[in-house]
């Protein structure tokens, strides 16, 4: 996204955006988990920029919904619950369940919400990997 000139930049942003900007920009004080999340999201942003440069704008059908995706979603949910019940839950269980919940959605608004949840789990998994590396 192009940067607006400073005088326009400050007048066009909402009060909420101006309040959140220091957290997103990495300024000011924030909890460690937000610092980590911001760092991971910056990496995701850079990857998206690389993808856009390599492939250009992508516009494909969603390919979601349908009975087979719903069956797979239900199976992923059963596996995740079984892993929770036996104390063997892994990030893979959680991410696969979220992904299949996305794949099963045919409503665009619900699909978007599920994809946000899937992305959030992926970010949380990356943060866990980073914590182990310390």
PyMOL CGO cylinders between C-alpha atoms (Angstrom):
from pymol import cmd
from pymol.cgo import CYLINDER

trace = [
    CYLINDER, 0.00, 0.00, 0.00, 1.50, 3.39, -0.94, 0.3, 1, 1, 1, 1, 1, 1,
    CYLINDER, 1.50, 3.39, -0.94, 2.25, 5.77, 1.88, 0.3, 1, 1, 1, 1, 1, 1,
    CYLINDER, 2.25, 5.77, 1.88, 0.27, 8.97, 1.93, 0.3, 1, 1, 1, 1, 1, 1,
    CYLINDER, 0.27, 8.97, 1.93, 2.06, 12.27, 2.42, 0.3, 1, 1, 1, 1, 1, 1,
    CYLINDER, 2.06, 12.27, 2.42, 2.41, 13.08, 6.13, 0.3, 1, 1, 1, 1, 1, 1,
    CYLINDER, 2.41, 13.08, 6.13, -0.14, 15.89, 6.16, 0.3, 1, 1, 1, 1, 1, 1,
    CYLINDER, -0.14, 15.89, 6.16, -2.78, 13.70, 4.45, 0.3, 1, 1, 1, 1, 1, 1,
    CYLINDER, -2.78, 13.70, 4.45, -1.73, 10.55, 6.29, 0.3, 1, 1, 1, 1, 1, 1,
    CYLINDER, -1.73, 10.55, 6.29, -2.69, 11.97, 9.68, 0.3, 1, 1, 1, 1, 1, 1,
    CYLINDER, -2.69, 11.97, 9.68, -5.97, 13.53, 8.67, 0.3, 1, 1, 1, 1, 1, 1,
    CYLINDER, -5.97, 13.53, 8.67, -7.34, 10.57, 6.70, 0.3, 1, 1, 1, 1, 1, 1,
    CYLINDER, -7.34, 10.57, 6.70, -6.79, 7.87, 9.34, 0.3, 1, 1, 1, 1, 1, 1,
    CYLINDER, -6.79, 7.87, 9.34, -9.49, 7.09, 11.88, 0.3, 1, 1, 1, 1, 1, 1,
    CYLINDER, -9.49, 7.09, 11.88, -8.87, 7.77, 15.55, 0.3, 1, 1, 1, 1, 1, 1,
    CYLINDER, -8.87, 7.77, 15.55, -8.77, 3.99, 16.14, 0.3, 1, 1, 1, 1, 1, 1,
    CYLINDER, -8.77, 3.99, 16.14, -6.11, 3.57, 13.43, 0.3, 1, 1, 1, 1, 1, 1,
    CYLINDER, -6.11, 3.57, 13.43, -4.00, 6.36, 14.92, 0.3, 1, 1, 1, 1, 1, 1,
    CYLINDER, -4.00, 6.36, 14.92, -4.31, 4.77, 18.39, 0.3, 1, 1, 1, 1, 1, 1,
    CYLINDER, -4.31, 4.77, 18.39, -3.26, 1.32, 17.12, 0.3, 1, 1, 1, 1, 1, 1,
    CYLINDER, -3.26, 1.32, 17.12, -0.49, 2.55, 14.83, 0.3, 1, 1, 1, 1, 1, 1,
    CYLINDER, -0.49, 2.55, 14.83, 2.23, 2.60, 17.53, 0.3, 1, 1, 1, 1, 1, 1,
    CYLINDER, 2.23, 2.60, 17.53, 1.54, -1.08, 18.31, 0.3, 1, 1, 1, 1, 1, 1,
    CYLINDER, 1.54, -1.08, 18.31, 1.64, -2.13, 14.68, 0.3, 1, 1, 1, 1, 1, 1,
    CYLINDER, 1.64, -2.13, 14.68, 4.64, 0.02, 13.85, 0.3, 1, 1, 1, 1, 1, 1,
    CYLINDER, 4.64, 0.02, 13.85, 6.60, -1.42, 16.78, 0.3, 1, 1, 1, 1, 1, 1,
    CYLINDER, 6.60, -1.42, 16.78, 6.70, 1.83, 18.77, 0.3, 1, 1, 1, 1, 1, 1,
    CYLINDER, 6.70, 1.83, 18.77, 5.72, 2.31, 22.37, 0.3, 1, 1, 1, 1, 1, 1,
    CYLINDER, 5.72, 2.31, 22.37, 5.29, -0.34, 25.00, 0.3, 1, 1, 1, 1, 1, 1,
    CYLINDER, 5.29, -0.34, 25.00, 3.43, -3.54, 24.33, 0.3, 1, 1, 1, 1, 1, 1,
    CYLINDER, 3.43, -3.54, 24.33, 3.33, -7.04, 25.79, 0.3, 1, 1, 1, 1, 1, 1,
    CYLINDER, 3.33, -7.04, 25.79, 5.99, -9.47, 24.56, 0.3, 1, 1, 1, 1, 1, 1,
    CYLINDER, 5.99, -9.47, 24.56, 3.43, -11.67, 22.80, 0.3, 1, 1, 1, 1, 1, 1,
    CYLINDER, 3.43, -11.67, 22.80, 2.39, -8.70, 20.64, 0.3, 1, 1, 1, 1, 1, 1,
    CYLINDER, 2.39, -8.70, 20.64, 6.01, -8.01, 19.78, 0.3, 1, 1, 1, 1, 1, 1,
    CYLINDER, 6.01, -8.01, 19.78, 6.40, -11.64, 18.71, 0.3, 1, 1, 1, 1, 1, 1,
    CYLINDER, 6.40, -11.64, 18.71, 3.12, -11.59, 16.77, 0.3, 1, 1, 1, 1, 1, 1,
    CYLINDER, 3.12, -11.59, 16.77, 4.11, -8.37, 15.01, 0.3, 1, 1, 1, 1, 1, 1,
    CYLINDER, 4.11, -8.37, 15.01, 7.43, -9.92, 14.03, 0.3, 1, 1, 1, 1, 1, 1,
    CYLINDER, 7.43, -9.92, 14.03, 5.75, -13.03, 12.60, 0.3, 1, 1, 1, 1, 1, 1,
    CYLINDER, 5.75, -13.03, 12.60, 3.14, -10.96, 10.76, 0.3, 1, 1, 1, 1, 1, 1,
    CYLINDER, 3.14, -10.96, 10.76, 5.93, -8.86, 9.26, 0.3, 1, 1, 1, 1, 1, 1,
    CYLINDER, 5.93, -8.86, 9.26, 7.45, -12.08, 7.90, 0.3, 1, 1, 1, 1, 1, 1,
    CYLINDER, 7.45, -12.08, 7.90, 4.05, -13.10, 6.51, 0.3, 1, 1, 1, 1, 1, 1,
    CYLINDER, 4.05, -13.10, 6.51, 3.73, -9.66, 4.93, 0.3, 1, 1, 1, 1, 1, 1,
    CYLINDER, 3.73, -9.66, 4.93, 7.13, -10.00, 3.26, 0.3, 1, 1, 1, 1, 1, 1,
    CYLINDER, 7.13, -10.00, 3.26, 6.19, -13.45, 1.95, 0.3, 1, 1, 1, 1, 1, 1,
    CYLINDER, 6.19, -13.45, 1.95, 2.94, -12.05, 0.54, 0.3, 1, 1, 1, 1, 1, 1,
    CYLINDER, 2.94, -12.05, 0.54, 4.93, -9.32, -1.20, 0.3, 1, 1, 1, 1, 1, 1,
    CYLINDER, 4.93, -9.32, -1.20, 7.23, -11.96, -2.71, 0.3, 1, 1, 1, 1, 1, 1,
    CYLINDER, 7.23, -11.96, -2.71, 4.24, -14.01, -3.87, 0.3, 1, 1, 1, 1, 1, 1,
    CYLINDER, 4.24, -14.01, -3.87, 2.62, -10.96, -5.44, 0.3, 1, 1, 1, 1, 1, 1,
    CYLINDER, 2.62, -10.96, -5.44, 5.85, -10.10, -7.21, 0.3, 1, 1, 1, 1, 1, 1,
    CYLINDER, 5.85, -10.10, -7.21, 6.28, -13.64, -8.52, 0.3, 1, 1, 1, 1, 1, 1,
    CYLINDER, 6.28, -13.64, -8.52, 2.68, -14.50, -9.41, 0.3, 1, 1, 1, 1, 1, 1,
    CYLINDER, 2.68, -14.50, -9.41, 0.86, -11.16, -9.64, 0.3, 1, 1, 1, 1, 1, 1,
    CYLINDER, 0.86, -11.16, -9.64, -2.70, -10.83, -8.40, 0.3, 1, 1, 1, 1, 1, 1,
    CYLINDER, -2.70, -10.83, -8.40, -4.31, -14.24, -7.97, 0.3, 1, 1, 1, 1, 1, 1,
    CYLINDER, -4.31, -14.24, -7.97, -8.07, -14.71, -8.39, 0.3, 1, 1, 1, 1, 1, 1,
    CYLINDER, -8.07, -14.71, -8.39, -9.15, -18.35, -8.15, 0.3, 1, 1, 1, 1, 1, 1,
    CYLINDER, -9.15, -18.35, -8.15, -12.45, -19.96, -7.13, 0.3, 1, 1, 1, 1, 1, 1,
    CYLINDER, -12.45, -19.96, -7.13, -12.66, -20.81, -3.43, 0.3, 1, 1, 1, 1, 1, 1,
    CYLINDER, -12.66, -20.81, -3.43, -13.29, -24.52, -4.02, 0.3, 1, 1, 1, 1, 1, 1,
    CYLINDER, -13.29, -24.52, -4.02, -14.94, -24.82, -0.62, 0.3, 1, 1, 1, 1, 1, 1,
    CYLINDER, -14.94, -24.82, -0.62, -18.21, -26.24, 0.59, 0.3, 1, 1, 1, 1, 1, 1,
    CYLINDER, -18.21, -26.24, 0.59, -19.68, -29.53, -0.50, 0.3, 1, 1, 1, 1, 1, 1,
    CYLINDER, -19.68, -29.53, -0.50, -20.33, -32.78, 1.29, 0.3, 1, 1, 1, 1, 1, 1,
    CYLINDER, -20.33, -32.78, 1.29, -16.82, -34.21, 0.99, 0.3, 1, 1, 1, 1, 1, 1,
    CYLINDER, -16.82, -34.21, 0.99, -15.27, -31.16, 2.64, 0.3, 1, 1, 1, 1, 1, 1,
    CYLINDER, -15.27, -31.16, 2.64, -17.85, -31.35, 5.42, 0.3, 1, 1, 1, 1, 1, 1,
    CYLINDER, -17.85, -31.35, 5.42, -17.03, -35.03, 6.03, 0.3, 1, 1, 1, 1, 1, 1,
    CYLINDER, -17.03, -35.03, 6.03, -13.31, -34.23, 6.17, 0.3, 1, 1, 1, 1, 1, 1,
    CYLINDER, -13.31, -34.23, 6.17, -14.02, -31.32, 8.55, 0.3, 1, 1, 1, 1, 1, 1,
    CYLINDER, -14.02, -31.32, 8.55, -16.02, -33.59, 10.84, 0.3, 1, 1, 1, 1, 1, 1,
    CYLINDER, -16.02, -33.59, 10.84, -13.23, -36.20, 10.79, 0.3, 1, 1, 1, 1, 1, 1,
    CYLINDER, -13.23, -36.20, 10.79, -10.60, -33.54, 11.59, 0.3, 1, 1, 1, 1, 1, 1,
    CYLINDER, -10.60, -33.54, 11.59, -12.74, -32.36, 14.51, 0.3, 1, 1, 1, 1, 1, 1,
    CYLINDER, -12.74, -32.36, 14.51, -13.05, -35.92, 15.84, 0.3, 1, 1, 1, 1, 1, 1,
    CYLINDER, -13.05, -35.92, 15.84, -9.29, -36.45, 15.59, 0.3, 1, 1, 1, 1, 1, 1,
    CYLINDER, -9.29, -36.45, 15.59, -8.60, -33.13, 17.34, 0.3, 1, 1, 1, 1, 1, 1,
    CYLINDER, -8.60, -33.13, 17.34, -11.04, -33.92, 20.16, 0.3, 1, 1, 1, 1, 1, 1,
    CYLINDER, -11.04, -33.92, 20.16, -9.55, -37.40, 20.58, 0.3, 1, 1, 1, 1, 1, 1,
    CYLINDER, -9.55, -37.40, 20.58, -6.08, -35.87, 20.80, 0.3, 1, 1, 1, 1, 1, 1,
    CYLINDER, -6.08, -35.87, 20.80, -7.29, -33.40, 23.42, 0.3, 1, 1, 1, 1, 1, 1,
    CYLINDER, -7.29, -33.40, 23.42, -8.98, -36.20, 25.39, 0.3, 1, 1, 1, 1, 1, 1,
    CYLINDER, -8.98, -36.20, 25.39, -5.82, -38.35, 25.35, 0.3, 1, 1, 1, 1, 1, 1,
    CYLINDER, -5.82, -38.35, 25.35, -3.43, -35.47, 26.03, 0.3, 1, 1, 1, 1, 1, 1,
    CYLINDER, -3.43, -35.47, 26.03, -1.70, -35.87, 22.66, 0.3, 1, 1, 1, 1, 1, 1,
    CYLINDER, -1.70, -35.87, 22.66, -2.86, -32.66, 20.97, 0.3, 1, 1, 1, 1, 1, 1,
    CYLINDER, -2.86, -32.66, 20.97, -0.38, -31.12, 18.54, 0.3, 1, 1, 1, 1, 1, 1,
    CYLINDER, -0.38, -31.12, 18.54, -0.28, -27.96, 16.48, 0.3, 1, 1, 1, 1, 1, 1,
    CYLINDER, -0.28, -27.96, 16.48, -0.89, -30.15, 13.44, 0.3, 1, 1, 1, 1, 1, 1,
    CYLINDER, -0.89, -30.15, 13.44, -4.21, -31.36, 14.88, 0.3, 1, 1, 1, 1, 1, 1,
    CYLINDER, -4.21, -31.36, 14.88, -5.33, -27.80, 15.56, 0.3, 1, 1, 1, 1, 1, 1,
    CYLINDER, -5.33, -27.80, 15.56, -4.23, -26.36, 12.22, 0.3, 1, 1, 1, 1, 1, 1,
    CYLINDER, -4.23, -26.36, 12.22, -5.71, -29.24, 10.21, 0.3, 1, 1, 1, 1, 1, 1,
    CYLINDER, -5.71, -29.24, 10.21, -9.03, -28.86, 12.03, 0.3, 1, 1, 1, 1, 1, 1,
    CYLINDER, -9.03, -28.86, 12.03, -9.11, -25.11, 11.36, 0.3, 1, 1, 1, 1, 1, 1,
    CYLINDER, -9.11, -25.11, 11.36, -8.16, -25.61, 7.71, 0.3, 1, 1, 1, 1, 1, 1,
    CYLINDER, -8.16, -25.61, 7.71, -10.90, -28.20, 7.14, 0.3, 1, 1, 1, 1, 1, 1,
    CYLINDER, -10.90, -28.20, 7.14, -13.42, -25.94, 8.86, 0.3, 1, 1, 1, 1, 1, 1,
    CYLINDER, -13.42, -25.94, 8.86, -12.43, -23.36, 6.24, 0.3, 1, 1, 1, 1, 1, 1,
    CYLINDER, -12.43, -23.36, 6.24, -12.67, -25.85, 3.37, 0.3, 1, 1, 1, 1, 1, 1,
    CYLINDER, -12.67, -25.85, 3.37, -16.19, -26.88, 4.45, 0.3, 1, 1, 1, 1, 1, 1,
    CYLINDER, -16.19, -26.88, 4.45, -17.57, -23.32, 4.34, 0.3, 1, 1, 1, 1, 1, 1,
    CYLINDER, -17.57, -23.32, 4.34, -19.58, -22.20, 1.33, 0.3, 1, 1, 1, 1, 1, 1,
    CYLINDER, -19.58, -22.20, 1.33, -20.70, -18.86, 2.78, 0.3, 1, 1, 1, 1, 1, 1,
    CYLINDER, -20.70, -18.86, 2.78, -18.11, -16.20, 1.93, 0.3, 1, 1, 1, 1, 1, 1,
    CYLINDER, -18.11, -16.20, 1.93, -18.44, -14.31, 5.23, 0.3, 1, 1, 1, 1, 1, 1,
    CYLINDER, -18.44, -14.31, 5.23, -18.08, -17.50, 7.29, 0.3, 1, 1, 1, 1, 1, 1,
    CYLINDER, -18.08, -17.50, 7.29, -15.23, -18.68, 5.04, 0.3, 1, 1, 1, 1, 1, 1,
    CYLINDER, -15.23, -18.68, 5.04, -13.35, -15.44, 5.63, 0.3, 1, 1, 1, 1, 1, 1,
    CYLINDER, -13.35, -15.44, 5.63, -13.78, -15.82, 9.40, 0.3, 1, 1, 1, 1, 1, 1,
    CYLINDER, -13.78, -15.82, 9.40, -12.54, -19.43, 9.30, 0.3, 1, 1, 1, 1, 1, 1,
    CYLINDER, -12.54, -19.43, 9.30, -9.52, -18.44, 7.20, 0.3, 1, 1, 1, 1, 1, 1,
    CYLINDER, -9.52, -18.44, 7.20, -8.65, -15.73, 9.74, 0.3, 1, 1, 1, 1, 1, 1,
    CYLINDER, -8.65, -15.73, 9.74, -8.82, -18.37, 12.47, 0.3, 1, 1, 1, 1, 1, 1,
    CYLINDER, -8.82, -18.37, 12.47, -6.65, -20.72, 10.39, 0.3, 1, 1, 1, 1, 1, 1,
    CYLINDER, -6.65, -20.72, 10.39, -4.09, -17.97, 9.82, 0.3, 1, 1, 1, 1, 1, 1,
    CYLINDER, -4.09, -17.97, 9.82, -4.10, -17.10, 13.53, 0.3, 1, 1, 1, 1, 1, 1,
    CYLINDER, -4.10, -17.10, 13.53, -3.37, -20.72, 14.46, 0.3, 1, 1, 1, 1, 1, 1,
    CYLINDER, -3.37, -20.72, 14.46, -0.52, -20.81, 11.94, 0.3, 1, 1, 1, 1, 1, 1,
    CYLINDER, -0.52, -20.81, 11.94, 0.93, -17.63, 13.49, 0.3, 1, 1, 1, 1, 1, 1,
    CYLINDER, 0.93, -17.63, 13.49, 0.56, -19.09, 17.00, 0.3, 1, 1, 1, 1, 1, 1,
    CYLINDER, 0.56, -19.09, 17.00, 2.39, -22.24, 15.86, 0.3, 1, 1, 1, 1, 1, 1,
    CYLINDER, 2.39, -22.24, 15.86, 5.24, -20.15, 14.42, 0.3, 1, 1, 1, 1, 1, 1,
    CYLINDER, 5.24, -20.15, 14.42, 5.45, -18.22, 17.70, 0.3, 1, 1, 1, 1, 1, 1,
    CYLINDER, 5.45, -18.22, 17.70, 5.69, -21.53, 19.60, 0.3, 1, 1, 1, 1, 1, 1,
    CYLINDER, 5.69, -21.53, 19.60, 8.52, -22.66, 17.31, 0.3, 1, 1, 1, 1, 1, 1,
    CYLINDER, 8.52, -22.66, 17.31, 10.32, -19.37, 17.94, 0.3, 1, 1, 1, 1, 1, 1,
    CYLINDER, 10.32, -19.37, 17.94, 9.93, -19.76, 21.71, 0.3, 1, 1, 1, 1, 1, 1,
    CYLINDER, 9.93, -19.76, 21.71, 11.50, -23.23, 21.55, 0.3, 1, 1, 1, 1, 1, 1,
    CYLINDER, 11.50, -23.23, 21.55, 14.45, -21.83, 19.61, 0.3, 1, 1, 1, 1, 1, 1,
    CYLINDER, 14.45, -21.83, 19.61, 15.35, -19.39, 22.40, 0.3, 1, 1, 1, 1, 1, 1,
]
cmd.load_cgo(trace, "trace")
